[in-house]
Amino acid sequence: MRNRSRPTDAFVAVTLSLAAAAAAMSNLNSSSPPDSSTSSSSWSWGLAEEPFNSSEPAVRMGPGPRPAVPQVSSWDVVLCVAGTLISCENALVIAVLFYTPALRAPTFILIGSLATADLLAGLGLILNFVFTYLADGSPELLGLLSAGLLLSAFSASILNILAITVDRYLSLYNALTYHTERTLTFTYVMVLFIWLSCVTMGLLPALGWNCLRDESACSICRPVTKSNAVALAVAFLLVFGLMTQLYLQICKIAFRHAQQIAVQHQFVAISTTKGVSTLSAILCAFGTCWLPFAMYSIVADSSYPAVYTYAAALPATCCSVINPVIYAFRNPDIQKSLWMACCGCVPSNLSLRPRASSDV
């Protein structure tokens, strides 16, 4: 009996092996890629497969139609990481301004308003990623919320930069009287006007100025319409032109002051030259970040490849990354507060540093 059972056991073993091989082949066939005609009909967030397909939809401020398991776009990941960095930087600025009673001057109010706008922009980029890939809900509603937040935050950021530039110009143009005439009430009213304007602008897509019912009217950032995107881009170009003119006037005033002070001529000349170089770098950085996106918004629409929109939008978000460095961390008073909060002391070279023309 023992000898007869051995062929049977061998036959069973061979049968089980063949069954296992057949199951493996079945799994292999089922995991093969689907037919190209089937896969091309489904819309995907990923840009790696067909980055230059002109039929791809525009970049969406919020979720749109997507498959059950959306592919995560590397561009969206980069924007989400940028939003996290923006949020951390500007949260630090707001905390320093809030917990330092000495930083209550009008200039610091404007810096705090700018940091708040950039913080909301960073949170908007994070929420845009969450709404797109993680959240369950109405795609249209989430898209309108994300678009409104990003539109309001970035508009407030640009207008606050303009307000800081105007404040800087007036402080030099009326150097003897401006600091006494400028009051906290006036600054708060100006900040309130900026935020009311930007919140109203962000509510426009939710109030009906969107392209959810007409995809052909969409701009490069759905659900903002093409006409609204062009209007915003033209408004930005006007703001940039005004900032350029103000910075030119600041440079002229700084050089005029340097020539009028004969006793400290050498010191002021060096300080003024450094200040003019810094202001030029600030303006160039602002233009480099936003001009590509503004110009592309004018000439492009939703039919253009999404990869171009991402490439233009990423430098614009980087502006909110460098704003805390330019307008907050370079300020001597904020630097002192940071040193006191982190180390409990202030370096001697910082405490004795004179005010320069480049200080914002």
C-alpha positions as CSV (number, residue, x, y, z in Angstrom):
1,M,0.0,0.0,0.0
2,R,2.8,2.4,0.7
3,N,4.3,1.8,-2.8
4,R,1.0,2.5,-4.5
5,S,0.5,5.7,-2.7
6,R,3.7,7.2,-3.9
7,P,2.6,7.6,-7.6
8,T,-0.7,9.0,-6.4
9,D,1.1,11.6,-4.2
10,A,3.3,12.4,-7.2
11,F,0.3,12.9,-9.4
12,V,-1.4,15.1,-6.9
13,A,1.8,17.1,-6.5
14,V,2.0,17.6,-10.3
15,T,-1.7,18.5,-10.5
16,L,-1.3,21.1,-7.8
17,S,1.8,22.5,-9.6
18,L,0.0,22.8,-12.9
19,A,-3.0,24.5,-11.2
20,A,-0.6,27.0,-9.5
21,A,1.1,27.7,-12.8
22,A,-2.3,28.3,-14.5
23,A,-3.4,30.6,-11.7
24,A,-0.2,32.5,-12.1
25,M,-0.7,32.9,-15.9
26,S,-4.3,34.0,-15.3
27,N,-3.1,36.7,-12.9
28,L,-0.4,37.8,-15.3
29,N,-3.0,38.2,-18.1
30,S,-5.4,40.1,-15.9
31,S,-2.7,42.5,-14.8
32,S,-1.6,43.4,-18.4
33,P,-2.3,47.0,-19.5
34,P,-5.7,47.7,-21.0
35,D,-6.4,48.5,-24.5
36,S,-5.2,52.0,-25.4
37,S,-8.6,53.0,-26.7
38,T,-10.1,52.3,-23.3
39,S,-7.4,54.0,-21.2
40,S,-7.4,57.1,-23.2
41,S,-11.0,57.8,-22.5
42,S,-10.5,58.2,-18.8
43,W,-9.1,61.5,-17.5
44,S,-6.0,61.4,-15.3
45,W,-4.3,63.9,-13.1
46,G,-0.8,62.6,-13.9
47,L,1.3,64.5,-16.4
48,A,4.0,62.0,-16.9
49,E,2.2,59.8,-19.5
50,E,1.3,62.5,-22.0
51,P,2.7,65.8,-20.8
52,F,2.2,67.6,-24.2
53,N,-1.3,66.4,-24.9
54,S,-3.2,69.5,-25.9
55,S,-6.5,67.8,-25.1
56,E,-5.7,67.8,-21.3
57,P,-7.9,70.0,-19.2
58,A,-6.5,73.2,-17.6
59,V,-5.1,73.1,-14.1
60,R,-7.9,73.1,-11.6
61,M,-8.1,75.1,-8.4
62,G,-9.8,72.2,-6.7
63,P,-11.0,68.8,-7.7
64,G,-12.6,68.0,-11.0
65,P,-13.7,64.8,-12.7
66,R,-11.2,62.1,-11.8
67,P,-11.0,58.3,-11.8
68,A,-11.8,56.2,-8.7
69,V,-8.1,56.0,-7.9
70,P,-6.5,59.2,-9.2
71,Q,-2.9,59.3,-10.1
72,V,-1.0,61.9,-8.1
73,S,0.7,64.5,-10.3
74,S,4.2,65.4,-9.3
75,W,3.4,69.0,-10.0
76,D,0.6,68.9,-7.4
77,V,3.0,67.3,-4.9
78,V,5.6,70.1,-5.5
79,L,2.9,72.8,-5.0
80,C,1.7,71.1,-1.8
81,V,5.3,71.0,-0.5
82,A,5.6,74.7,-1.4
83,G,2.4,75.5,0.4
84,T,3.7,73.7,3.5
85,L,6.9,75.8,3.4
86,I,5.0,79.0,2.9
87,S,2.7,78.2,5.8
88,C,5.5,77.5,8.2
89,E,7.5,80.6,7.2
90,N,4.6,83.0,7.5
91,A,3.2,81.4,10.7
92,L,6.6,82.2,12.3
93,V,6.4,85.8,11.1
94,I,2.9,86.2,12.5
95,A,3.9,84.6,15.8
96,V,6.8,87.0,16.2
97,L,4.7,90.0,15.5
98,F,1.9,88.9,17.7
99,Y,4.0,88.1,20.8
100,T,6.3,91.1,20.5
101,P,4.5,94.3,21.8
102,A,7.2,96.5,20.5
103,L,6.3,95.6,16.9
104,R,3.0,97.5,16.6
105,A,4.1,100.3,14.2
106,P,2.2,100.7,10.9
107,T,5.1,99.1,9.0
108,F,4.8,95.9,11.0
109,I,1.0,95.9,10.6
110,L,1.5,95.8,6.8
111,I,4.1,93.1,7.2
112,G,1.7,91.1,9.3
113,S,-1.0,91.5,6.7
114,L,1.3,90.3,4.0
115,A,2.3,87.3,6.2
116,T,-1.4,86.5,6.8
117,A,-2.1,86.6,3.0
118,D,0.8,84.3,2.3
119,L,-0.1,82.0,5.1
120,L,-3.6,81.6,3.6
121,A,-2.1,81.1,0.2
122,G,0.1,78.3,1.6
123,L,-3.0,76.7,3.3
124,G,-4.9,77.1,0.0
125,L,-2.3,75.1,-1.9
126,I,-2.4,72.3,0.8
127,L,-6.2,72.2,0.8
128,N,-6.2,72.2,-3.0
129,F,-4.1,69.0,-2.9
130,V,-6.4,67.5,-0.2
131,F,-9.6,68.4,-2.0
132,T,-8.2,66.9,-5.2
133,Y,-6.9,63.5,-4.0
134,L,-8.2,62.8,-0.5
135,A,-11.5,64.6,0.1
136,D,-14.9,63.1,-0.6
137,G,-17.6,65.6,-1.5
138,S,-19.0,67.6,-4.3
139,P,-16.2,68.4,-6.8
140,E,-17.8,71.7,-7.8
141,L,-18.3,72.9,-4.3
142,L,-14.7,72.0,-3.2
143,G,-13.3,73.5,-6.4
144,L,-15.1,76.8,-5.7
145,L,-13.9,76.9,-2.1
146,S,-10.3,76.2,-3.2
147,A,-10.4,78.7,-6.0
148,G,-11.9,81.4,-3.8
149,L,-9.3,81.0,-1.1
150,L,-6.3,81.0,-3.5
151,L,-7.7,83.9,-5.5
152,S,-8.2,86.0,-2.3
153,A,-4.9,85.1,-0.7
154,F,-2.7,85.7,-3.7
155,S,-4.5,89.0,-4.6
156,A,-4.1,90.2,-1.0
157,S,-0.4,89.2,-1.1
158,I,0.2,91.4,-4.2
159,L,-1.8,94.3,-2.8
160,N,0.0,94.2,0.5
161,I,3.4,94.3,-1.3
162,L,2.1,97.4,-3.1
163,A,1.0,98.9,0.2
164,I,4.5,98.3,1.7
165,T,6.1,99.9,-1.4
166,V,3.9,103.0,-1.1
167,D,4.6,103.2,2.7
168,R,8.3,103.0,2.0
169,Y,8.1,105.7,-0.7
170,L,6.1,108.1,1.5
171,S,8.5,107.6,4.4
172,L,11.3,108.8,2.3
173,Y,9.4,111.5,0.3
174,N,8.0,113.0,3.5
175,A,10.8,111.9,5.9
176,L,10.2,114.7,8.4
177,T,6.4,114.6,8.7
178,Y,5.3,111.2,7.5
179,H,6.0,109.2,10.7
180,T,4.0,111.8,12.7
181,E,1.1,112.0,10.1
182,R,0.9,108.3,9.6
183,T,-1.4,106.8,12.2
184,L,-2.4,103.3,13.1
185,T,-6.0,104.1,12.2
186,F,-5.1,105.0,8.6
187,T,-3.0,101.8,8.3
188,Y,-5.8,99.6,9.6
189,V,-8.3,101.2,7.2
190,M,-5.9,100.6,4.3
191,V,-5.4,96.9,5.4
192,L,-9.2,96.5,5.8
193,F,-9.8,97.9,2.3
194,I,-7.3,95.5,0.8
195,W,-8.9,92.5,2.5
196,L,-12.4,93.5,1.6
197,S,-11.5,93.9,-2.0
198,C,-9.7,90.6,-2.1
199,V,-12.4,88.7,-0.3
200,T,-15.0,90.1,-2.7
201,M,-12.7,89.0,-5.6
202,G,-12.5,85.5,-4.2
203,L,-16.2,85.2,-3.9
204,L,-16.8,85.9,-7.6
205,P,-16.5,82.3,-8.7
206,A,-18.9,81.2,-6.0
207,L,-21.4,83.9,-7.0
208,G,-21.6,82.7,-10.6
209,W,-18.6,84.1,-12.3
210,N,-17.2,80.6,-13.2
211,C,-17.0,78.3,-16.1
212,L,-18.5,75.2,-14.5
213,R,-21.3,75.2,-17.0
214,D,-19.2,76.1,-20.0
215,E,-15.8,74.4,-20.2
216,S,-14.9,76.4,-23.3
217,A,-14.9,79.6,-21.3
218,C,-12.4,78.3,-18.7
219,S,-9.1,80.0,-18.2
220,I,-5.9,78.1,-17.4
221,C,-7.1,77.8,-13.8
222,R,-10.5,76.3,-13.6
223,P,-13.2,77.4,-12.5
224,V,-12.0,81.0,-13.2
225,T,-13.3,82.2,-16.6
226,K,-11.0,83.4,-19.3
227,S,-12.3,87.0,-19.2
228,N,-11.8,87.2,-15.4
229,A,-8.3,85.8,-15.7
230,V,-7.4,88.4,-18.3
231,A,-8.8,91.2,-16.1
232,L,-6.7,90.0,-13.1
233,A,-3.6,89.7,-15.2
234,V,-4.0,93.2,-16.6
235,A,-4.6,94.5,-13.1
236,F,-1.4,92.8,-12.0
237,L,0.6,94.4,-14.8
238,L,-0.7,97.8,-13.7
239,V,0.3,97.1,-10.1
240,F,3.7,96.0,-11.3
241,G,4.1,99.1,-13.3
242,L,3.2,101.3,-10.3
243,M,5.7,99.5,-8.1
244,T,8.4,100.0,-10.7
245,Q,7.7,103.7,-10.8
246,L,7.7,103.9,-7.0
247,Y,11.0,102.0,-6.7
248,L,12.6,104.4,-9.3
249,Q,11.4,107.3,-7.2
250,I,12.8,105.7,-4.0
251,C,16.2,105.3,-5.7
252,K,16.2,109.0,-6.8
253,I,15.3,110.2,-3.3
254,A,17.9,108.0,-1.7
255,F,20.6,109.4,-3.9
256,R,19.4,112.9,-3.4
257,H,19.6,112.4,0.4
258,A,23.1,111.0,0.1
259,Q,24.3,114.1,-1.8
260,Q,22.7,116.5,0.7
261,I,24.5,115.0,3.7
262,A,28.1,116.1,3.2
263,V,29.4,115.1,6.6
264,Q,28.5,111.4,6.2
265,H,28.9,111.4,2.5
266,Q,31.1,108.3,2.2
267,F,29.0,106.2,4.6
268,V,25.7,107.2,3.2
269,A,26.9,106.7,-0.4
270,I,27.9,103.1,0.4
271,S,24.6,102.5,2.3
272,T,22.5,104.0,-0.4
273,T,24.2,102.0,-3.1
274,K,23.6,98.8,-1.2
275,G,20.0,99.9,-0.6
276,V,19.4,100.6,-4.3
277,S,20.8,97.2,-5.3
278,T,18.6,95.5,-2.7
279,L,15.5,97.3,-3.9
280,S,16.3,96.4,-7.5
281,A,16.7,92.7,-6.5
282,I,13.4,92.8,-4.7
283,L,11.6,94.2,-7.8
284,C,13.3,91.8,-10.1
285,A,12.3,88.9,-7.9
286,F,8.7,90.0,-7.8
287,G,8.6,90.4,-11.5
288,T,10.3,87.1,-12.2
289,C,7.8,85.3,-10.0
290,W,4.5,86.8,-11.3
291,L,5.1,88.1,-14.8
292,P,5.3,84.6,-16.5
293,F,2.0,83.6,-14.9
294,A,0.3,86.9,-15.7
295,M,1.4,86.9,-19.4
296,Y,0.5,83.2,-19.8
297,S,-3.0,83.9,-18.3
298,I,-3.6,86.5,-21.1
299,V,-2.6,84.4,-24.1
300,A,-3.6,80.9,-22.9
301,D,-6.9,79.1,-22.1
302,S,-8.1,75.7,-21.0
303,S,-7.1,74.0,-24.2
304,Y,-3.4,74.6,-23.6
305,P,-1.3,71.8,-22.1
306,A,-1.5,71.7,-18.3
307,V,2.2,71.3,-17.9
308,Y,2.7,74.9,-19.2
309,T,0.3,76.2,-16.6
310,Y,2.1,74.3,-13.8
311,A,5.4,75.7,-15.0
312,A,4.1,79.2,-14.9
313,A,2.2,78.8,-11.6
314,L,5.2,77.4,-9.6
315,P,7.3,80.6,-9.7
316,A,4.3,82.6,-8.7
317,T,3.9,80.5,-5.5
318,C,7.6,80.9,-4.9
319,C,7.0,84.6,-4.4
320,S,5.2,83.8,-1.1
321,V,8.2,81.7,-0.1
322,I,10.6,84.6,-0.5
323,N,8.3,87.3,0.9
324,P,9.0,86.5,4.6
325,V,12.8,86.7,3.8
326,I,12.5,90.0,2.0
327,Y,10.0,91.9,4.1
328,A,10.3,90.3,7.6
329,F,13.5,88.4,8.3
330,R,15.7,91.2,6.9
331,N,14.1,93.7,9.3
332,P,16.4,94.4,12.2
333,D,13.6,94.6,14.8
334,I,12.2,91.3,13.7
335,Q,15.7,89.8,13.7
336,K,16.1,91.0,17.3
337,S,12.8,89.4,18.3
338,L,13.8,86.1,16.7
339,W,17.1,86.1,18.5
340,M,15.4,86.8,21.8
341,A,12.8,84.1,21.2
342,C,15.4,81.5,20.1
343,C,18.5,82.3,22.2
344,G,17.4,84.8,24.8
345,C,20.0,87.3,23.6
346,V,20.8,89.7,20.7
347,P,24.1,89.7,18.9
348,S,26.1,92.8,19.4
349,N,26.6,93.4,15.7
350,L,22.8,93.3,15.2
351,S,22.0,95.7,18.1
352,L,24.5,98.2,16.9
353,R,23.6,98.0,13.2
354,P,22.4,101.3,11.7
355,R,19.3,101.7,9.6
356,A,20.0,101.3,5.9
357,S,18.1,102.3,2.8
358,S,17.4,98.7,2.1
359,D,15.6,98.0,5.3
360,V,11.9,97.5,4.7
